[in-house]
């Protein structure tokens, strides 16, 4: 029975992995080669948001700017009172912490011999697969955030070339798929 649960749980994980590769990784690789002459920090300031922290603030390629544009769109939607955008922002941390937490629980369950290894691994994979399905249901709000960020980008005229702006918007729409995969 645990084998069936494991196989059924792998379906959304493999599907999300393929979707992320097909829709995000290919476009990201093209965006990494395109320098737009604008940093992520400057983009956030021109859209009226506080500058981000860390190393990502100095990147100038279209993939980083597209990812930042989607995040700015979420922040703008959250400012406008969209509760789904707020939930999406709050759930992003859990997406990164959940796999490690679930695997730790599975290891302790196996070591304590309370649960067989097959059931512990199947339960862990099923939990991560369920969370992946929940993240997949949030794709429309991410796409709305990318569209809202694109509107703000066009209104602010932050980018000098129209082709760079189009590439940033393209990367922003594709970066929606980077949020689905929990690893």
N, C-alpha and C positions, 0 to 999 in steps of 0.2 A: 504493500500500500504506500509506503514512503517513497518508493521509486516512481509511482504515478504522480505523487505530489511534487517530486523533484522535477520530473519532466514537464508537468504543467506549469511549474513556476519558472522554468527556464524560457518558456515561450515569450513572455513579455520582456524579459531581460535581453534575449537575443534580438527580438524585434526592435527594441529601443536602441540597442547597440548598432544594428544595421541602419536604422533611421538616422541616428546621430552621424554615422560615417557618411551616409549618402547625402544628407542635407546640410551638414555642418562642416565636417572635416575637409571635404573637397573645396568648398568655398573659402574656408579659413586659409587653406594653403595658398590660394590665389590672392587673398587679402593680405597675407603676410609679406608678399612681394611688392605691395603698393604703398609707397610712402606718401602720406597726405599733407605733410608739413604742419600738422596740428596735433598737439598732445592731448591725451585723455583729460588731463587737468584743465587745459584751456577750453576743451569742449564742454566740460561740466560747468565752468564759469560762464561761458557764453549762453548756456541754456538756463542760467539763473539758479544753479545748484551749487552747493559747497564743493570745493575740490576734493577729490578722493585722496586717500592716503596710500602710501606704499609705493612699490616699484612700478606698478602698472600705470601710474600717473604720467610717466615720461614717454610711454610708447606712442609712436606716430603712425603705425601701419593701420590699414583699413580694417583688419580683423579685430584689433583691440578697440578701435574707435566704434566699430559696429556693436561689439559687446557692450561697451560703455553707453552707447546710444540706447540700446534696449534697457539697460539698467536705469538710465535717466528717464526713459519713458515710463518705467514702473514707478519711479519716484514722483514724476509729474502726475501720474494717475492717482498715486496715493495722496498727493497734496490736494487733488481735486475731490477727494473723499471716496474713491473707489475701494470698497472693502475687499474685493477679490485681489486687487493689486497689493494691498497691505498684507493679506494672508500669504500671498506668493513670496513677498519679501521675507516675511517671518519664517516661512517654511524652507527657505534656501539653506539655512544653517543645519536644520535637521536632516536635509538631504545628504550633506557631507558627513554628519556624525552618525547617522543611522547604521550604515554598513559596519563600521567599526564596533559600535555598541552591540549589534546583533551577533557579530562573529565572536565577540568576547563572551557573550552569554552562552553561545553554542559550545565554545571551548570549555567553559566551566561546567556546562551540563554533561559534556562527554567525560571530563576528568572526574567528576563526582559520581559517575556511573548511574545517574538518576534516569537518564534517557539513553537509548542506543545511539550510536554515532550517525546512523542513517536518518533517524528521526530528527536529531539535532541539526544536521546539515540541511535536511529538507525544510525544516521549520525556519531556519535562518534565511535560506534562499527564498522561501515563500513570503517571508516578511519583507525582504528587499524588493521582490517582484510586485507585491501589493503596493508598496510605496512608489515604485516606478509607474504603476498604473494610475495612481493618484496624481503623479506629476504629469503624466500624459493628458489627463483630463484638464490640466491647467494651461495647455498650449494656447487656447484662444485668448486668454488674458495676456500671455506673453506676446502673441502676435499683435494684439491691440496696443500693447506697450511699445512695440517696435514701430507701429504706425504713428503713435503719438510722438515718439522721439523723432521720427522722420519729419513730421509736421513742424516740430519745434526747431529742428535743424534747418529746414528750408526757410522758416520765418526769421531765424537769427542770422542767416547767411554767414555762418562761421567758417565754411570751407571756401577756398578761392576758386577751385575748378568744379564745374558741374559733374564731370566724370568721376572725380573723387567723391563727391556727394552721393552719386548713384551707387558707387562701390561700397560706401559706408552703409547706406540703407540696405543694400543687398546682404551685406555681412550681418547687419542687425536682424534682418528677417531670418537669416539662416542660424544665427546664434541662439534662437529659441530652442533648437534641438540640443544645445549644450547643457541645458538645464534639466533634461529628462534623465539622463544616465547618471546613476548615483555614485559612480566611481570617478 
